[in-house]
């Protein structure tokens, strides 16, 4: 991205080049190249300047050509936006090159010879190392942009955001353009929950049930970047109607060993992380662990529900309770990679994770009225348990060929997630507060996946690329649920009822093949692709009762087109067709009845959703500000929508059907502003118009809604000096349009200050979140001809924390590091949540 620092170095570089060597008199400066009265020749020197850590281009770096005997510049140029440079018309001789850029250590290349036999010298990739430099009493800190706009994705460089320290992945995603996160950690991409989350380009069963829970297991300190892919190519799974989110975690590709510790302690939660890595020669080993606990998470709950029965009687039911939540989770990884030889590389990894979440509603008072007369009143304590244990084992093999970028990748993945979703209701005597009755539900489930994937890519010339491959996902899902009630002595007895106690098994096999072609011209780039997926399903209950679900195939076309304008601006257009398969939460027939007035039950007969996505975006640079504007249109058929019906007079049963259509039309704007070398701002807003319809003819259940949805974020970074830094963040998500109502918006903000010490090996800081607001409320409204409901959740989330981190060990550059490959399964619609791509 262009910014003020880039413009400053471009300007000063041009001045420096225009004055190269006082003994010479330049004639013109054009296109960043100084033309002088030096002896002319037909020699050429070229190369590409890259950031040593990120391998990304460094635009506008200064290149000076030096005659060794004079020891001063005699010619020079400025690299372009891709870091490429070329010096022309050089006379025969031996030269030195000096390459520099503000915020990086300058390098010098000696003995560059132009002769009759070697008139064109290609230096290849040249790497600069970032540093803090002081020029004329002004400190200029080299810092990569937080946001990078690439041809097929938007990248958020989370490693430069200190406000998330001590948090988890949900804290990071709140800052990413086009994403919004609700209070439960559910993620939305341009308003859609139907997104796929990958971790280091790999799918994981931890995201197959509830993405919000999965993200809480990933520490923010271990996230390198987040990639938002709104128009995936044919190489990606067809799943994820809203797009793909890929979370890339920090990986060590250097020689040597290092050990780091990250910790924080606060009034709402604490965490501790230890990560070590060691690489010697061809072998690399990494081992890490992270644990976090949440406590003192208090709030309240209110619910007012008005129902109309078949006789036209209106029943008003009110509920209120105090709430408290506690959580404990951890994630542990072990990775090994081995360079067999120059052309072959293999890696293996094992990841283990656990998530324990306990939620209580104390003294839940439920009262039912008819014509202002009290019909019934009950008092109960509700305990909900959400436990998760997951394991991912992956193996990757990469073979590269003599031709650059030609490679074959073979990958395998075993992933399993075991979950426990239980609840217990203790009904309390309102006179003496003794327990008079109890009932509970136990639900043990698992999601297991075995995935095999093969990919081959072959460059055709220097402007074309052909990719093709195949993939198979063998998925097994099972839910064992049992309902119990207590007898007169307080002992639990199982209820023998197939609707309340049963075992549901669901086997799904997805086979896919794809082909993709890329053509890169001087100004244009086009990437069309075609993918075909065929899905077979077998489902049954414990009595071997089959659920008839037909097989289906889908052809998924995609095309991405970009054009680079004369001034460096970029225009992108894209189209793709997507599919969203229902996950276990939508399929599971287990009755979720922790609140007896609101019961939810999945539907095993659900089919996938189908979506057409259209996108047009424009990226530009204005006086130190990078600006991205994108517009989109999304049309979904067969949308999985809730159906609410009455059981008795006051109990609402929610299930799901493929009856809906969803359309969204909107735009996103994001800006990166470098006000000075010390102060930068990043912010953006997402706005779209949602149109929802469940297409039901029965007037009692027909529902439709439409309206505008707005969200925005602002992030600021101020470097006080070379060791002190200040960062702040604010996020607001506006009112959400839902099929039968709406949910009010909410906002969060945070401020943190950090002090680096011991040559930046360690840091200590203090952070505060929502420090002006003791609590805030979220209201959810549901309206239909038979149900009118208003629920209010209050949360007290004012938080303060102390952060500490320290790193020991030393790493050296490994010039032979390879791109790491990993599997991505992107095909399940998350129940009540989202899907994203998380990369490690």
N, C-alpha and C positions, 0 to 999 in steps of 0.2 A: 504494500500500500504506500501511496505517497502521503507524506505528512510534512510538518514544518521542518523537522530535522533533515528529511530528504531534500527539501527545497533549499535549505541552508547549505548543505554540503554540495548540492549541485551548483549553487551560486558561487560559493567560495572556490569550488573546484574549477569552474570556468575562469574565474579571476586568476587562480594559480596557473592554469594552463596558458592563459593569454599572456602571462608574464614569464613564461619559462625561459630562464637563463637571461640575465641582463645583457649578455654579449650578443643576443639574437633579437631580431625585431619581427615579431609575428605580423602577418598581413591580415588574417581574418580568423575569426572563431565561428565556426558553423557546425551545427549538429553535435556540439560537445567536443569537437576536434580542433586542435590548434594547428593552423597551417603556418609554417615559418619559412625562412630563407635558407634552411639547411640543405645540404646536398641531397638530391632526390634519387630514389632507386625503385626497384619493383618488388622489394621484400614486404612480407606481411607477418604480423604477430597477432595471434588471437587466443582467447581463453574464456572461461566462465568463472565468475567470482561467487563463492557460496559461503553461507554461515556454517562454521565447522560443527556446531552442535545440532542444528536443525536440518542441515543439508539443503536449506532453501536459498534461492538467489538473493544477492545483495544488490539492489538497484542503485545506480548513480555513484558507484565507488570510483575513486580517482586512480588512474593508471598513468604513471610517469615513465618515460623512456630516458635512460641515463647512459651517457658515454663514460666508461670507467675512468679514462684518463682525465676527463674534465670534472667528474664526480658531481655533476649537476644535471638537471633535466634539460633535454634538448627537444623533446616532443611529448605528447600525451593525449589522453582522451578520457571520456566518461563512459562507464558501462551503461547499458540500457536497462529497461525494467526487468529483464530476465537475467541480469548479471553478466550479459555477454559484452565483450569488447573486441575491437580490432584496430590495430595500427597499420596504416598503409604507406606505400611509397618510401620505404626505408632503404637506405643505402647499405651496401655490404659492410659488415663489421661485427664486432662483439659488443653486446650491450647488457645493461642491467635494467630490470623492471622494478619499480616501487609501487605497491598497491596499498591504498589506505582508504578508510572510511570512518567518520566520526563514531565513536563507541566501540571500535575494533582496534586490535593491535595491527600495525602496519607490517607487511612482509616485503622481503626483497628477494628477487630471483636473479641470480647471476649467470654469466656465461651463456647468454642467449645470442646465438650466432646466425647471421644472415650471410650466405655465401652463394656462389654460383650453383652449387648443388642443392642447397637448402634455402630456397627463397621464401617458403611458407612454413612458419613455425607454429604448430598448434600445441599450446601448453595444457589444454584440457581443464579439469576442475582445479581451482585454486581456492584454498580455504582460509578464512579470516576468523580469528577468535575474538569474542566480544570482551570488552573491558570498560572501565571507567577512566576517561581521559580528562585532563585539565588543559584548556587552551585559553591563554590571556585572562586568567582569573575567573573564567566561566566554566562551570562543571557541566559536561554534557554526558548524560547517562545513556548508553546503548541499550535499547529495550525494544523487543519485537512487538509489533502491533497485536493487540488482543484479538482482533478480528481479521481473518484472511478470507478473501473472496476468490474461490477457484472456479474452474469451468463447470464442474458438476456438483459443487458443494460449498457450504459456508463453514469455516473452521474457527472455533473459539479456543484460543490458547490459554487454558485454565491455569497453567503453571505460573503465570505472571499475576494472578489474582490472589492477593493475600487476605482479602476479606472472608474467604471461605475456610480459612485455616481452622482446624478442629471440627469442621463440619463433615457432611457426606455429599454424595453425588447430587442429591436434590438441591443443595445449596449452590452447587456449580450450575446446574441446569437453569436455575432462575435467572441467570445472567446471560444466557445464550439467545441470540436473535431468533425470532420466530417461535420460541418455546415459551410456554407458561406452565406454572406448577401450582397446584392447589394445596390446601393445608394438610391433606393426607399424603402428599408426595406424588399424586397422579400427574402425569406430564401430558401436555397438549401441544401439538405442532399445528400452528395455524388453526387452532380451535378443535382439531380432531384428536380423539384419544386412540384412534386406530393406527398407531405407529409401532415400529419395531425397534427394539433396543438391543444393540450388540455390545459386547465387552471385548475390546481388542479384536474386532471383526469376527468374534465367535458368538454363536448363540449360547444361551445357558438356560437350563430348566428353571433357574431361580426367577427368571423374568416371565416364564410361561404361565404363572398363576397370578401374580400380582407384581407389577413393575414398581409400584411405590415402595413395597416392602424390600424388593431386591436392591433398589438404589440406596437404601439406608445401610446396606452392608458394605458399600464402597466408600472408603475415606476420600475426602476431597484432596488431601495432600498427595494422593497417589495418581491423580488424574492429570495427564499431560495436556490433552485437548479433547474437544467435543466436536464431532463432524455432523452437520445437519444436511442430509441428502434428501431433497424434496422431490427429485425426479430420478429414481434409481435406474441404472442401465440393466440390460438383460442378464448380466452376470449375477445380479442380486436376486434373491427369492422374490416371487410375485406377491408375497404377503406384505401387509403394511400399507393400507390405503392412504394414510396421511403422509407417509415417507419413512425414512430410516434415520435413527440417531446412533452414531457410533462413538462410544466412549473409549478413548485411547489412554491407556495408563502408562506410567513411566517405566521404561525398560533400559537396562544397562547394556550398551554395545561397546564398552571400553575395556581396556586391559587394566588389571589390578583388582583391588578389593575395596569395598566401602561398607560402612555400617551407619545407619541413621536412626534417630529416635525422634518421634513427634508426639507431643502430648498437649492436652489442655484440661483445665479444671474450671467448671462454672456452676452456677446455681441451678441450671436445668439439665446439665449433662457433663460427662467427662469422657476422655478417650486416651488411648495409649497405642502407639504404633511402633514397631521395630522392623526395619527392612535392611537386608544385607545382600550383597552381590559380590561375586568373584569371577574373574575371567583370566585365564592363562592360556595363551596360544590359541588352540582350536576349540577349547572347551569353556563354556560359560555356565555359571550356576547362580541361581537367585533363590532366596528364601525370605519370606515376609509374613508378618502377622499384624492384625489390627483389631482392636476391641473398643467398643463404645457402649456406654450406658446412659440411659435417659431416666430422669427422676423428677419429682416435684412438678409434674405436668398436670396441672389442675384446670378444671373448667366446669361448665354446667350445660344442661340439655333441657330444652322445652319443646313440646309438640302439641299442637292443637289440630284436631282432625274432625271434620264434619262429613258424615256419610248419609246417603239417602237409600233406604231399603226399597224392596219391590212394592211395598204398600205406600210409598211416599213419605214415610216417617223419617224425620231428621234426627240423627243421633250425634251429639257432641261428646268427644272424648278428649281429655286433657292429660298431659304427662309432664312431669318435671323431675329432675334428679341432679345430683352433683356427680361429676366425673373425675376420674384420676387414671393416669396411664403410667406404666413403667416399661422399660425395654432394655434388652441386653443382646448385643450381637457381635459377631466376629467373623473375620475372613482370613484364611491362611493359604499361602501359595508356595509351590516348589516348582522351579523351572530349570530345565537343562537344555542347552543347545550345543551342537557339535558340527564343526566344519570338516566333513569327511575329506574333501579336497577342494580345489578351486571351483569345481563345477557342481558339487553335491553338498547339500546341507540338510540336517535333520534336527528337529527340536521336539521336546515332550514337556508337558506340564500337568500338574495336579493342583486343583483348587478345591478347598473345603470351606464351607461357610455355614453359619448358624444364625438364626434370628428368633428371638423370644420377645413376644409382645403381649402384655397383659393389660386389659382394659376393664374398668369397673364403673358401674352406675350404682351409686349408693342411694338407698331410700327412693327408688323410682315409684312415685305416686301416680296411679292411674285412676281417673274418675270419669264415669260415663253419665251423661245427662240426656233427658228427653223432655222438651218443653220446660227447661230450667229445673226439672225434678231430678234429683240424684238417683240413678238406677243402681250403680255399683261403685265400689271403691276398693282398690287393692294396693298393697305396699310390698315391694320386693327389692332384693339385692341381685344384681346381675353381674356375673363374672364371665368374661370372654377371654379365651386363650388362643393365640395365633403363634404356632411354632413352625419353624422351617429348618431343614437340614439339607444341604445340597453338596454334590460332588461333580466336578468336571475333569475328565481325563482326555487329553488331546495329544495327537501325534501328527507331525507335519514333515513332509519330505519335499525338497525343492531341487530340481535339476536345471541348471542353466547351460546354454549352448554358446558356441563361439560368437554367434551374432548377438550383439547387444539387445537386451530386452526380450530375447527369445527364451522361454522357460516352460517347464512342466511342473505342476504342483499337485501333490497327492496328499489328502488330509483325511483323518479319521477322528471322530469325537464320540465319547460316551459321557452322557450327562444324566443325572438323576436328582430329583428333588422330592424329599419326603415332607409332608405337611400334616399338621394337626390343627383342626379348627373346631374347638369345643366351646360350649357355653353351659352355664349352670344358673338356674333361677331359684332363689330361695324366697318363698312367699311368706311375708311377715305378718303376724297378728298386730293390728294397729293399736290395740289396747295395751299389751305388755311387751311388744316388739319381739316376741318369740317366733321361731320358725314353725309354721303349721303345715307346710307342704313344700316339696322340692321336685324339680324335674331337670333333666339335662340331656344334651345331645353330644355324642362323640363322633367325630368324622376324621378317619385316618385316610389319607390319599397320597398318591405318588404320581409323578410324571417322569417317564424314562424315555430317553432318545438315543438311538445309535445312528450316526451320520457318516456317510462316505461321500467324498467329493473329489473330482479330478478336473483340473483346469489346464488349458494350454493356450499360450499366446505367442504369436509370431509376427514380427514386423515385416512389412512389405516395403522395401525401399526405406527412405528416411521420413516419409510423411504418412504412412498407412500402418494400421495394426489390425490383425485378425485374432479374435478370441473365441474359443468354444470350449464346452465342457459338459459334464453331467453330475448329477447329485441324487442321492437317495436318503430319505429320512424315515426311519422305522420308529414310530412313536407308540408307546404303551401308557395308557392312563387308567388309573383305578381309584375308586372311592368306596370305602367301607364305612357306612354310617349306621348308627344305632341310637335309638331314643329310649330314655329311661324315665320312670317316675318312682317316687319313694312310697313305701308302704306305711302302715300306721306306726311301725317302729323306727322309721327313718331310713330303712335299707332300700337301695335302688333295685328295681326290677325292670328287665327289658320289656319293651312293648313289641308284641308280635303283630306288626302291621307293615306290609310291603312298602307303603308310602312313607313310613317313618324309619324302617330298619331294612337295609338291603346292601348288596354289593353291586356296584356298577363298573363294568369293564369296557374300555374304549380303545381299540387298536386302529391306528391310522398309518398308512404307507403313502409317501409322496415321492414320485419319481419325476425328474426334471432334466431337460437338456436345453442348451442355449447356444446362440451364435451372435457375435457382436463385431461390428466393423467400425474403425475410427479413421477418419481422413483429416489431416491437419494441413491447411494451406497457410499462406502468409497472413491472411486476415480472418479466414474462416476455419471453423472446426465443426465437424459433424460426426455424430456417433449414433447410428441406428442399430437396433438389435431386436431379436425375436427369441422368446422363451416359451416352452411348452411344459406344463405340469399336469400329471395325472394322479388323482387321489383315490385310494380305495379305503373303505372303512368297515370295520366289524365291531358291533356293540351288543352287549347282553347284560342281563342281571344274574344274580346268583342262582336263580331257579332255571337258568339257561334260556330264559325268554329272550328271543332275538329282537333287536331294534333294527328295522329295515331302513338302511341309509344307502342310497344308490351311489355308485362311483361316478366321478365327473372329471373332465379334462378342461383345461383353459389355455388358450393361446394369448400370450402377453406381448404385444408390441411396445417398443419404446424408441424415442428419438430425442437426442440432445443436440442443439445447434448453438454456436456462439460466433460472434463477430467482434473483432477488435477494431475500434475506430482509429482515425488518424491521430487523435490526441491521447490515445492510450485508454480511453473509456471502453467498456465492454457491454455488449448486449447479448443476452442469452434467452433462448426459447426452448421449451421442452414439452413433450407429451408422453404419458405412459398409462397403461391399464394395470390395475392392481386388484388383488384378491385378499380378503380377510377371513380366515377360518376362525370359528368360535373356539375359545379355550375352555378349560375345565369349569370355570366358574359359571359360564353360560350353559354348559351341558349338564352339570351335576344335578341330579334330581333330589339330592338331600335338601330337606326343609331347613332353611336358616331362620330360626324363630327365637332368637335371643330377646327380641321385643315382640311379645305375642300379638300386638296390634298390627305389625308389619312383617309379613312372612315372605321370604323369597325362595323360589324354586327354579332350578335350571331346566332346560328342555333338550333332551338327547337328540331330537329330530332336526335341530338347527342346521341350515346350510350356510355356505359362505356368503359374504358380501362382495359386490363387484363395483369398482370405482374407476372413473376416467379422470385423470388429472391433466390440467393445462397450466402452463407457467410462462411468464415473460418478465425478465428482470433487466435492470440497467445499473452499472457501476461506474462511478465517476470520481474525480478528485478536484476539490475546489479549495484553493488557498489553505493548504494544510489539513483539509478535511476529506476523509474518504467517505463516500456516500453510496449506499446501495438501496435501490428501490425495486421491489418486486410485486407483481400482480399475479393472482392465481384464480382458478375456477376449479371446483371439485364437485362431481356428480356421482352419487352413490345409489345403487339399486339393491333391493333385497336387504336393506339395512336391518340389523338386529335391534329391535326396539322393545321396551318393556310393555307388558299388558297388565293392567291392574284391575282386579275384580274383587267383589265383596264376598266374604265368608261369614254368614250370620249377619249381625247388625253393624259390627264395628271393626272387623278384622279385614285387612287389605292383603290380598295375595298378589305378589308380583312374579310374573314369569316372562318369557321372551319368545318372540316370533320374528320370522323374516318378512316383515310387512311394511317396512318403512322406506322412505326415500329421504336423502339428505343432500342438500345443495349448499355450497358455500362460495361466496364471491368476495375477494378481499385484496388487501395489499399490506406489505411490510416495508418499513423505512428504518434504516439503521445508519448511524453516523459515528465515525471515529475522529475526534478532534484533538489535535496536539496544540494546546494553547501556548506552551513553551516547552523547553527541554525538561522542565521539572513537573509540569502540570498537564494532564491529559484527561479528556472526558470521552466516554462512550455511552451512547444511548440510542433508544429506538422505540418504535411503537408498532403494534400489529392491530389491524382493523379489518373486520370482515362482516358480511351480512349472511346470516344463517337462515335457511328455510327448511323446516322439518315437517313431515307428514307421515302418519302411520298407515294411511290408505285403508282404514277400516270403515265399512259402510254402516255398521251398527252405531246409531247416534250416541249410545251409552258409552261406547269405548273409542269412538273416533276422536283423534287429536291432531292438531297442527299448531305450529308456532313459527314465528320469524322475528328477526330483530338484529340490531347491531351489537357486536361484541368488540371491546377495546381492551388492550393491555399494553403496558410499557415498562421500561427499565432505564435506570441511569447509574453509571458507574464512574467514579472519579479516582485518580491516583496522583498524589503529590509527593515528590521526593524532596524532603526537607534538606538533606545533605547526603553524603555517601553512605551513611549508616542509619539514618532515621527516615521512615516513610509513613505516610498517612493515606488510608484508602476508605472510601465510603461507597455504599450501594443502596439503591432504592428500587422497589418493584411494586407494581400495582396490576392486579387482574380485575377487570371490570365485570359487570353483571353478565352471567352466562345464560344464554337462551337454551332452555330444555324443551323437550317435546310437550310436556304438560305443565309448564311453568317456567321458573327461573331460579337462579341462585345468585345472591348478592356478591359483590366483589370484596376484595380485601387488599391491604398493602402491608409491606414489610420494609424495614430499613435497618442498616447496620453501619457501624463506624469502628475502625481498628487502627492501631498505631503499633509500629514494629521497630525494634532496635536490633541491628546486626552487630555481632562482635566476633573476635578472633578470626579476622580475615574472612568474614561472612560464612564461617563454618557453623556458627550458631546464631540463633535469634530468639528474642523474647518479646512478647507483645501483649496487648490488652485489647479486647473486643467487646462491643456492646450491641445488642439487637433490640429494636422496638423500645428504646429506653424512655420515650415520652408517653408510651401507651401501656397501661396496666393490663388491659384486655381488649379484645375486639370480638365482634359477633358476626356470624354468617347465618343468613336466613335462606331457607329453601322453601319455595312455594310450589304446590302441586294442585292443579285445578282441572276437574272434569265434571260431567253431568252427575256422577255419583260420589265423587270424592273431592273434598277441598281440604288441603293440609298445609300447615305452616310449621316448620321446624326451625329452631334457633339453637345453634351451637356457639357457646362462648369459650374462648381460649385465653389463658393468661400465659403469654409467652415472652414477657420482658426477660431478657437474659444478659448475663455478663460472664466473661471467661478470660482466663490467662493462658496464653499459648507459649509453648517452649519447643524448640527443635535444635538438634545438634547432629553434625555429621563428622565422622572420622574416616580416614582412609584416603587413598590417592588413586586417581584413574588417569590412564594415558590413552591417547587416541588409538583406535583400532581401524586402520584403513580398509580392512576387508569385511567390515560389517555388512550384512545382507538385509534386504527387506524381509520382514517376517510376514508369513502368510497364516491365515486362520479361517476356520469355517464360520459361516453365518447362516443361521436358521431364522427366517423372518416371516413366519407364516401364521401366527396365532393372534386372534383378537383377544386382548386382555379383558378379563371380567372387571367391569367397573373401574378400569384403570387405563393404562396405555401400554404401548410397546416401543422400545427404543433399542438402539444399537449401542452397546457398551464395549469399548475397546481397551484391552490391557496390553 
